[in-house]
Amino acid sequence: MASPWSLGGALRGMFARKTIDDDTWSELEDALIAADFGPDVTDAIVEQLRANVARFKTTDPKDLQRMLREVIEERLERLDPTLTLTNRPAVVLVVGVNGVGKTTTIGKFAKFLTNYGRSVIVGAADTFRAAAVEQVATWAERAGAQVVRPEHPGQDPASVAFQTVERAQRDGIEIVLIDTAGRLQTKSGLMDELSKVRRVVEKLAPIAEVLLVLDATTGQNGLAQAEAFIEHAGVTGLVLTKLDGSAKGGFVLAVQERTGIPIKLIGQGESIGDLTGFTARVFAAQLVA
C-alpha cells in the first residue's frame, strides 16, 4: 500500500497513461508543488527529467516514474544521514520551536537507541516549561532511559545539562539526549541560552550531534520558524516529525536542499516506536509509489 505521505493518486493516474505528453509535464509539476517540494526544487527536477526523457527517447510514463524515483533518491543521497554517536558518552542536543514534537521525539529517539542495546540518559533541560520536564521524563521512562530532572523549578538549563553528562560519565551511560527550550521571551535570548548549554557541556564532553526537530505538516513555514536554530545552534542533522497523514512528503527533499543539513531521523506515527533512521532509497520509493 502506498505511504500516506507519498505523491499517491496524483501520480498514479499520470503514470497509467499510454504516453508522455504536455499534460504529463503540467500534472507532474502541479503534483510536486502540491507535495511541498517548493518551486525551485520542482523546476530542477522537471528540467532533469525532461533531459533524461529526451536522452533515452522514451514516451513510456513508466520510464518517467522510474526516472522520478531515481532523481529524488540521487538528490536525497547528496548528504550523509548517518548519526555520529561514537563518542562515549555521545551527547546529543535536541532543539526546535515549541509544538513541533521535540519532547516526544526525544522519547522516541531514546526507544530507538535502547532497541539497539544502547544505554541512554535524558536531561530535562527545558526548565522554562514545567510541563516539558514531566513530559520528557514520562517518555524517557517509557523508553527505558534514565532521566535527570531539575533539582528545583526554573533551574538553569545549562546546569541540568551538565549534571546529565556528569551522571553519564560516572555511570558509564553511552548516549546523552538533552532537551532544550523551544521558546523564550526573545530569539536572541533563546540562542544565547543554547550557546551556554553547549559551552557548559563541552567542558565535560564534545557535542556529538545537534538535531533540529521540524514538523513536516507545516512545510516551508515551519522551516522559516526554525532558521534561527540553523543559523546559531550549530545544527548537524534534521528530524522530521508528523510525516504520517501528510501530503507534504516533498518537504523532505526541499528542506535538505534549502538548508544543506542532512535528514537523520523521521517520525511517521504517534507511538513510541514510530521513529526510524532515514534511508534515501526507501523514502524515494515510497514517495513515488
Short mmCIF file of the C-alpha atoms (twelve columns), coordinates in Angstrom:
data_MODEL
# 
_entry.id   MODEL 
# 
loop_
_atom_site.group_PDB 
_atom_site.id 
_atom_site.type_symbol 
_atom_site.label_atom_id 
_atom_site.label_alt_id 
_atom_site.label_comp_id 
_atom_site.label_asym_id 
_atom_site.label_seq_id 
_atom_site.Cartn_x 
_atom_site.Cartn_y 
_atom_site.Cartn_z 
_atom_site.pdbx_PDB_model_num 
ATOM 1   C CA . MET A 1   0.000  0.000  0.000   1 
ATOM 2   C CA . ALA A 2   1.276  3.472  -0.827  1 
ATOM 3   C CA . SER A 3   2.509  5.516  2.096   1 
ATOM 4   C CA . PRO A 4   0.105  8.278  3.212   1 
ATOM 5   C CA . TRP A 5   2.871  10.794 2.565   1 
ATOM 6   C CA . SER A 6   3.546  9.639  -0.998  1 
ATOM 7   C CA . LEU A 7   2.513  11.630 -4.037  1 
ATOM 8   C CA . GLY A 8   -0.074 8.897  -4.362  1 
ATOM 9   C CA . GLY A 9   -3.048 9.288  -6.624  1 
ATOM 10  C CA . ALA A 10  -1.750 12.463 -8.253  1 
ATOM 11  C CA . LEU A 11  0.959  10.408 -9.931  1 
ATOM 12  C CA . ARG A 12  -0.834 7.094  -10.377 1 
ATOM 13  C CA . GLY A 13  -3.230 8.426  -12.973 1 
ATOM 14  C CA . MET A 14  -0.454 10.199 -14.812 1 
ATOM 15  C CA . PHE A 15  1.825  7.152  -14.973 1 
ATOM 16  C CA . ALA A 16  -1.067 4.931  -16.102 1 
ATOM 17  C CA . ARG A 17  -1.362 6.822  -19.402 1 
ATOM 18  C CA . LYS A 18  -0.088 5.488  -22.693 1 
ATOM 19  C CA . THR A 19  2.384  8.239  -23.464 1 
ATOM 20  C CA . ILE A 20  4.279  11.249 -22.117 1 
ATOM 21  C CA . ASP A 21  2.785  14.490 -23.425 1 
ATOM 22  C CA . ASP A 22  2.436  18.155 -22.449 1 
ATOM 23  C CA . ASP A 23  -0.302 17.307 -19.952 1 
ATOM 24  C CA . THR A 24  2.061  14.855 -18.260 1 
ATOM 25  C CA . TRP A 25  4.615  17.551 -17.548 1 
ATOM 26  C CA . SER A 26  1.991  20.014 -16.354 1 
ATOM 27  C CA . GLU A 27  0.437  17.466 -13.993 1 
ATOM 28  C CA . LEU A 28  3.825  16.359 -12.709 1 
ATOM 29  C CA . GLU A 29  4.779  19.946 -11.876 1 
ATOM 30  C CA . ASP A 30  1.445  20.508 -10.102 1 
ATOM 31  C CA . ALA A 31  1.855  17.279 -8.099  1 
ATOM 32  C CA . LEU A 32  5.360  18.174 -6.941  1 
ATOM 33  C CA . ILE A 33  4.305  21.666 -5.886  1 
ATOM 34  C CA . ALA A 34  1.289  20.248 -4.020  1 
ATOM 35  C CA . ALA A 35  3.605  17.821 -2.210  1 
ATOM 36  C CA . ASP A 36  5.678  20.795 -0.962  1 
ATOM 37  C CA . PHE A 37  8.823  20.245 -2.977  1 
ATOM 38  C CA . GLY A 38  8.871  24.012 -3.472  1 
ATOM 39  C CA . PRO A 39  9.165  25.852 -6.813  1 
ATOM 40  C CA . ASP A 40  12.964 25.757 -7.117  1 
ATOM 41  C CA . VAL A 41  13.318 22.032 -6.439  1 
ATOM 42  C CA . THR A 42  10.297 21.292 -8.630  1 
ATOM 43  C CA . ASP A 43  11.758 23.212 -11.555 1 
ATOM 44  C CA . ALA A 44  15.108 21.467 -11.170 1 
ATOM 45  C CA . ILE A 45  13.539 18.002 -11.047 1 
ATOM 46  C CA . VAL A 46  11.279 18.599 -14.052 1 
ATOM 47  C CA . GLU A 47  14.164 20.020 -16.075 1 
ATOM 48  C CA . GLN A 48  16.322 16.994 -15.257 1 
ATOM 49  C CA . LEU A 49  13.514 14.595 -16.145 1 
ATOM 50  C CA . ARG A 50  12.847 16.338 -19.470 1 
ATOM 51  C CA . ALA A 51  16.529 15.948 -20.318 1 
ATOM 52  C CA . ASN A 52  16.507 12.254 -19.353 1 
ATOM 53  C CA . VAL A 53  13.362 11.535 -21.356 1 
ATOM 54  C CA . ALA A 54  14.880 13.225 -24.401 1 
ATOM 55  C CA . ARG A 55  18.216 11.434 -23.986 1 
ATOM 56  C CA . PHE A 56  16.643 7.968  -23.795 1 
ATOM 57  C CA . LYS A 57  13.968 8.793  -26.394 1 
ATOM 58  C CA . THR A 58  11.200 7.247  -24.306 1 
ATOM 59  C CA . THR A 59  7.479  8.016  -24.360 1 
ATOM 60  C CA . ASP A 60  6.550  5.458  -21.665 1 
ATOM 61  C CA . PRO A 61  5.189  7.030  -18.445 1 
ATOM 62  C CA . LYS A 62  6.528  4.028  -16.502 1 
ATOM 63  C CA . ASP A 63  10.026 5.090  -17.517 1 
ATOM 64  C CA . LEU A 64  9.257  8.576  -16.261 1 
ATOM 65  C CA . GLN A 65  8.076  7.145  -12.930 1 
ATOM 66  C CA . ARG A 66  11.341 5.221  -12.530 1 
ATOM 67  C CA . MET A 67  13.378 8.280  -13.502 1 
ATOM 68  C CA . LEU A 68  11.493 10.424 -10.967 1 
ATOM 69  C CA . ARG A 69  12.264 7.939  -8.216  1 
ATOM 70  C CA . GLU A 70  15.935 7.834  -9.213  1 
ATOM 71  C CA . VAL A 71  16.240 11.636 -9.388  1 
ATOM 72  C CA . ILE A 72  14.698 12.084 -5.943  1 
ATOM 73  C CA . GLU A 73  16.890 9.351  -4.480  1 
ATOM 74  C CA . GLU A 74  20.013 10.825 -6.062  1 
ATOM 75  C CA . ARG A 75  19.278 14.286 -4.687  1 
ATOM 76  C CA . LEU A 76  18.484 12.944 -1.226  1 
ATOM 77  C CA . GLU A 77  21.753 10.986 -1.169  1 
ATOM 78  C CA . ARG A 78  23.889 14.097 -1.577  1 
ATOM 79  C CA . LEU A 79  24.012 14.454 2.207   1 
ATOM 80  C CA . ASP A 80  25.014 11.701 4.642   1 
ATOM 81  C CA . PRO A 81  22.204 10.696 7.059   1 
ATOM 82  C CA . THR A 82  24.494 8.746  9.395   1 
ATOM 83  C CA . LEU A 83  24.161 9.622  13.075  1 
ATOM 84  C CA . THR A 84  27.528 10.363 14.694  1 
ATOM 85  C CA . LEU A 85  27.281 8.614  18.043  1 
ATOM 86  C CA . THR A 86  30.705 7.024  18.516  1 
ATOM 87  C CA . ASN A 87  31.861 9.185  21.452  1 
ATOM 88  C CA . ARG A 88  31.300 7.858  24.956  1 
ATOM 89  C CA . PRO A 89  29.211 9.404  26.117  1 
ATOM 90  C CA . ALA A 90  27.768 10.672 22.835  1 
ATOM 91  C CA . VAL A 91  26.000 13.919 23.709  1 
ATOM 92  C CA . VAL A 92  23.046 14.985 21.551  1 
ATOM 93  C CA . LEU A 93  21.311 18.348 21.894  1 
ATOM 94  C CA . VAL A 94  17.725 18.313 20.589  1 
ATOM 95  C CA . VAL A 95  16.450 21.732 19.509  1 
ATOM 96  C CA . GLY A 96  13.368 23.209 17.823  1 
ATOM 97  C CA . VAL A 97  10.447 25.546 18.363  1 
ATOM 98  C CA . ASN A 98  7.673  24.514 20.738  1 
ATOM 99  C CA . GLY A 99  4.912  22.454 19.184  1 
ATOM 100 C CA . VAL A 100 6.926  20.504 16.610  1 
ATOM 101 C CA . GLY A 101 7.024  17.322 18.692  1 
ATOM 102 C CA . LYS A 102 10.514 17.863 20.118  1 
ATOM 103 C CA . THR A 103 9.824  16.380 23.530  1 
ATOM 104 C CA . THR A 104 8.044  13.273 22.233  1 
ATOM 105 C CA . THR A 105 10.782 12.862 19.609  1 
ATOM 106 C CA . ILE A 106 13.344 12.598 22.406  1 
ATOM 107 C CA . GLY A 107 11.380 9.758  23.959  1 
ATOM 108 C CA . LYS A 108 11.057 8.019  20.608  1 
ATOM 109 C CA . PHE A 109 14.768 8.506  19.898  1 
ATOM 110 C CA . ALA A 110 15.609 7.052  23.304  1 
ATOM 111 C CA . LYS A 111 13.493 3.999  22.435  1 
ATOM 112 C CA . PHE A 112 15.162 3.758  19.004  1 
ATOM 113 C CA . LEU A 113 18.564 3.658  20.736  1 
ATOM 114 C CA . THR A 114 17.618 1.265  23.529  1 
ATOM 115 C CA . ASN A 115 16.236 -1.108 20.895  1 
ATOM 116 C CA . TYR A 116 19.813 -1.316 19.606  1 
ATOM 117 C CA . GLY A 117 21.078 -2.116 23.083  1 
ATOM 118 C CA . ARG A 118 22.426 1.350  23.865  1 
ATOM 119 C CA . SER A 119 22.152 2.814  27.349  1 
ATOM 120 C CA . VAL A 120 20.538 6.265  27.307  1 
ATOM 121 C CA . ILE A 121 20.060 9.129  29.736  1 
ATOM 122 C CA . VAL A 122 17.818 12.128 29.081  1 
ATOM 123 C CA . GLY A 123 18.423 15.590 30.503  1 
ATOM 124 C CA . ALA A 124 15.169 17.509 31.053  1 
ATOM 125 C CA . ALA A 125 16.777 20.888 30.426  1 
ATOM 126 C CA . ASP A 126 13.715 22.711 29.081  1 
ATOM 127 C CA . THR A 127 13.247 24.151 32.567  1 
ATOM 128 C CA . PHE A 128 11.268 27.162 31.339  1 
ATOM 129 C CA . ARG A 129 8.212  24.904 30.951  1 
ATOM 130 C CA . ALA A 130 7.384  22.713 33.926  1 
ATOM 131 C CA . ALA A 131 5.118  20.595 31.743  1 
ATOM 132 C CA . ALA A 132 8.029  19.870 29.391  1 
ATOM 133 C CA . VAL A 133 10.060 18.365 32.234  1 
ATOM 134 C CA . GLU A 134 7.268  15.972 33.175  1 
ATOM 135 C CA . GLN A 135 6.503  15.127 29.569  1 
ATOM 136 C CA . VAL A 136 10.058 14.274 28.564  1 
ATOM 137 C CA . ALA A 137 10.566 12.319 31.788  1 
ATOM 138 C CA . THR A 138 7.455  10.232 31.094  1 
ATOM 139 C CA . TRP A 139 8.534  9.456  27.522  1 
ATOM 140 C CA . ALA A 140 12.106 8.677  28.586  1 
ATOM 141 C CA . GLU A 141 10.959 6.262  31.267  1 
ATOM 142 C CA . ARG A 142 8.677  4.517  28.765  1 
ATOM 143 C CA . ALA A 143 11.732 4.109  26.538  1 
ATOM 144 C CA . GLY A 144 13.779 2.525  29.301  1 
ATOM 145 C CA . ALA A 145 16.112 5.531  29.645  1 
ATOM 146 C CA . GLN A 146 17.293 7.248  32.797  1 
ATOM 147 C CA . VAL A 147 16.283 10.875 33.434  1 
ATOM 148 C CA . VAL A 148 17.917 13.859 35.086  1 
ATOM 149 C CA . ARG A 149 15.312 16.365 36.234  1 
ATOM 150 C CA . PRO A 150 15.880 19.900 37.515  1 
ATOM 151 C CA . GLU A 151 16.606 19.975 41.242  1 
ATOM 152 C CA . HIS A 152 14.236 22.927 41.638  1 
ATOM 153 C CA . PRO A 153 11.771 24.841 39.419  1 
ATOM 154 C CA . GLY A 154 13.460 27.185 36.952  1 
ATOM 155 C CA . GLN A 155 16.918 25.667 37.420  1 
ATOM 156 C CA . ASP A 156 19.451 26.932 34.904  1 
ATOM 157 C CA . PRO A 157 19.147 24.660 31.820  1 
ATOM 158 C CA . ALA A 158 22.919 24.524 31.359  1 
ATOM 159 C CA . SER A 159 23.367 23.152 34.872  1 
ATOM 160 C CA . VAL A 160 20.790 20.403 34.196  1 
ATOM 161 C CA . ALA A 161 22.661 19.516 31.014  1 
ATOM 162 C CA . PHE A 162 25.965 19.491 32.915  1 
ATOM 163 C CA . GLN A 163 24.571 17.196 35.605  1 
ATOM 164 C CA . THR A 164 23.220 14.841 32.930  1 
ATOM 165 C CA . VAL A 165 26.604 14.443 31.241  1 
ATOM 166 C CA . GLU A 166 28.294 14.079 34.629  1 
ATOM 167 C CA . ARG A 167 25.975 11.212 35.532  1 
ATOM 168 C CA . ALA A 168 26.529 9.553  32.147  1 
ATOM 169 C CA . GLN A 169 30.289 9.669  32.678  1 
ATOM 170 C CA . ARG A 170 30.011 8.397  36.239  1 
ATOM 171 C CA . ASP A 171 27.627 5.533  35.417  1 
ATOM 172 C CA . GLY A 172 29.075 4.586  32.020  1 
ATOM 173 C CA . ILE A 173 25.923 5.516  30.083  1 
ATOM 174 C CA . GLU A 174 26.565 5.549  26.340  1 
ATOM 175 C CA . ILE A 175 24.277 8.250  24.943  1 
ATOM 176 C CA . VAL A 176 23.012 11.529 26.416  1 
ATOM 177 C CA . LEU A 177 19.928 13.246 24.963  1 
ATOM 178 C CA . ILE A 178 19.358 16.799 26.179  1 
ATOM 179 C CA . ASP A 179 16.006 18.519 25.769  1 
ATOM 180 C CA . THR A 180 16.304 22.287 25.263  1 
ATOM 181 C CA . ALA A 181 13.954 25.244 25.344  1 
ATOM 182 C CA . GLY A 182 11.923 25.963 22.226  1 
ATOM 183 C CA . ARG A 183 10.891 29.479 23.081  1 
ATOM 184 C CA . LEU A 184 11.959 32.302 25.405  1 
ATOM 185 C CA . GLN A 185 10.963 35.945 25.513  1 
ATOM 186 C CA . THR A 186 13.266 36.807 22.604  1 
ATOM 187 C CA . LYS A 187 15.009 34.795 19.920  1 
ATOM 188 C CA . SER A 188 18.385 36.215 20.897  1 
ATOM 189 C CA . GLY A 189 17.790 35.090 24.482  1 
ATOM 190 C CA . LEU A 190 16.975 31.576 23.335  1 
ATOM 191 C CA . MET A 191 20.076 31.330 21.157  1 
ATOM 192 C CA . ASP A 192 22.230 32.701 23.964  1 
ATOM 193 C CA . GLU A 193 20.779 30.030 26.240  1 
ATOM 194 C CA . LEU A 194 21.558 27.267 23.755  1 
ATOM 195 C CA . SER A 195 25.099 28.582 23.345  1 
ATOM 196 C CA . LYS A 196 25.511 28.493 27.125  1 
ATOM 197 C CA . VAL A 197 24.275 24.892 27.262  1 
ATOM 198 C CA . ARG A 198 26.797 23.956 24.603  1 
ATOM 199 C CA . ARG A 199 29.704 25.729 26.340  1 
ATOM 200 C CA . VAL A 200 28.936 24.146 29.681  1 
ATOM 201 C CA . VAL A 201 28.507 20.630 28.267  1 
ATOM 202 C CA . GLU A 202 31.712 20.878 26.253  1 
ATOM 203 C CA . LYS A 203 33.666 21.345 29.473  1 
ATOM 204 C CA . LEU A 204 32.909 17.660 30.061  1 
ATOM 205 C CA . ALA A 205 32.438 16.137 26.604  1 
ATOM 206 C CA . PRO A 206 32.185 17.158 22.940  1 
ATOM 207 C CA . ILE A 207 28.750 17.567 21.362  1 
ATOM 208 C CA . ALA A 208 28.176 14.629 19.006  1 
ATOM 209 C CA . GLU A 209 25.019 15.909 17.301  1 
ATOM 210 C CA . VAL A 210 22.669 18.894 17.376  1 
ATOM 211 C CA . LEU A 211 19.363 17.644 15.986  1 
ATOM 212 C CA . LEU A 212 16.720 20.129 14.851  1 
ATOM 213 C CA . VAL A 213 13.147 18.825 15.013  1 
ATOM 214 C CA . LEU A 214 10.788 20.070 12.292  1 
ATOM 215 C CA . ASP A 215 7.065  19.429 11.878  1 
ATOM 216 C CA . ALA A 216 6.646  18.191 8.297   1 
ATOM 217 C CA . THR A 217 2.984  19.227 8.190   1 
ATOM 218 C CA . THR A 218 3.963  22.906 8.471   1 
ATOM 219 C CA . GLY A 219 6.319  22.613 5.490   1 
ATOM 220 C CA . GLN A 220 8.151  25.731 4.371   1 
ATOM 221 C CA . ASN A 221 6.522  27.833 7.118   1 
ATOM 222 C CA . GLY A 222 7.942  25.571 9.799   1 
ATOM 223 C CA . LEU A 223 11.382 25.871 8.279   1 
ATOM 224 C CA . ALA A 224 11.172 29.655 8.381   1 
ATOM 225 C CA . GLN A 225 10.421 29.468 12.102  1 
ATOM 226 C CA . ALA A 226 13.471 27.293 12.667  1 
ATOM 227 C CA . GLU A 227 16.011 29.320 10.692  1 
ATOM 228 C CA . ALA A 228 17.405 30.949 13.851  1 
ATOM 229 C CA . PHE A 229 18.354 27.499 15.127  1 
ATOM 230 C CA . ILE A 230 20.071 26.661 11.857  1 
ATOM 231 C CA . GLU A 231 21.961 29.953 11.920  1 
ATOM 232 C CA . HIS A 232 23.054 29.917 15.564  1 
ATOM 233 C CA . ALA A 233 22.752 26.456 17.109  1 
ATOM 234 C CA . GLY A 234 25.289 24.500 15.048  1 
ATOM 235 C CA . VAL A 235 22.668 22.056 13.746  1 
ATOM 236 C CA . THR A 236 24.170 18.821 12.385  1 
ATOM 237 C CA . GLY A 237 21.027 16.909 11.455  1 
ATOM 238 C CA . LEU A 238 17.268 17.216 10.936  1 
ATOM 239 C CA . VAL A 239 14.462 15.157 12.429  1 
ATOM 240 C CA . LEU A 240 11.140 15.358 10.582  1 
ATOM 241 C CA . THR A 241 8.030  14.551 12.614  1 
ATOM 242 C CA . LYS A 242 4.378  14.025 11.670  1 
ATOM 243 C CA . LEU A 243 5.029  12.643 8.194   1 
ATOM 244 C CA . ASP A 244 2.049  10.343 8.698   1 
ATOM 245 C CA . GLY A 245 -1.177 11.592 7.184   1 
ATOM 246 C CA . SER A 246 0.604  14.378 5.314   1 
ATOM 247 C CA . ALA A 247 0.720  15.138 1.608   1 
ATOM 248 C CA . LYS A 248 3.918  17.113 2.157   1 
ATOM 249 C CA . GLY A 249 6.476  14.370 1.568   1 
ATOM 250 C CA . GLY A 250 8.330  16.615 -0.870  1 
ATOM 251 C CA . PHE A 251 9.315  18.810 2.056   1 
ATOM 252 C CA . VAL A 252 11.840 16.114 2.964   1 
ATOM 253 C CA . LEU A 253 13.893 16.894 -0.133  1 
ATOM 254 C CA . ALA A 254 13.162 20.616 -0.138  1 
ATOM 255 C CA . VAL A 255 14.321 21.151 3.441   1 
ATOM 256 C CA . GLN A 256 17.541 19.221 2.924   1 
ATOM 257 C CA . GLU A 257 18.416 21.159 -0.221  1 
ATOM 258 C CA . ARG A 258 17.484 24.521 1.286   1 
ATOM 259 C CA . THR A 259 19.474 24.042 4.488   1 
ATOM 260 C CA . GLY A 260 22.359 21.846 3.360   1 
ATOM 261 C CA . ILE A 261 21.736 19.773 6.510   1 
ATOM 262 C CA . PRO A 262 21.023 16.023 6.257   1 
ATOM 263 C CA . ILE A 263 17.815 14.411 7.467   1 
ATOM 264 C CA . LYS A 264 18.823 11.788 10.027  1 
ATOM 265 C CA . LEU A 265 15.536 10.610 11.551  1 
ATOM 266 C CA . ILE A 266 11.878 10.591 10.505  1 
ATOM 267 C CA . GLY A 267 8.750  10.131 12.599  1 
ATOM 268 C CA . GLN A 268 5.710  8.563  10.943  1 
ATOM 269 C CA . GLY A 269 3.270  7.975  13.791  1 
ATOM 270 C CA . GLU A 270 2.278  8.671  17.380  1 
ATOM 271 C CA . SER A 271 3.568  5.566  19.173  1 
ATOM 272 C CA . ILE A 272 6.960  5.356  20.841  1 
ATOM 273 C CA . GLY A 273 8.308  3.044  18.130  1 
ATOM 274 C CA . ASP A 274 7.446  5.384  15.270  1 
ATOM 275 C CA . LEU A 275 10.868 6.942  14.701  1 
ATOM 276 C CA . THR A 276 13.324 5.490  12.201  1 
ATOM 277 C CA . GLY A 277 16.606 6.272  10.573  1 
ATOM 278 C CA . PHE A 278 16.427 7.943  7.190   1 
ATOM 279 C CA . THR A 279 17.261 5.993  4.027   1 
ATOM 280 C CA . ALA A 280 17.069 7.858  0.716   1 
ATOM 281 C CA . ARG A 281 16.342 4.782  -1.409  1 
ATOM 282 C CA . VAL A 282 13.444 3.585  0.749   1 
ATOM 283 C CA . PHE A 283 11.985 7.059  1.123   1 
ATOM 284 C CA . ALA A 284 12.139 7.847  -2.598  1 
ATOM 285 C CA . ALA A 285 10.500 4.515  -3.468  1 
ATOM 286 C CA . GLN A 286 7.633  5.105  -1.035  1 
ATOM 287 C CA . LEU A 287 7.209  8.689  -2.115  1 
ATOM 288 C CA . VAL A 288 6.764  7.821  -5.787  1 
ATOM 289 C CA . ALA A 289 4.865  4.527  -5.259  1 
# 
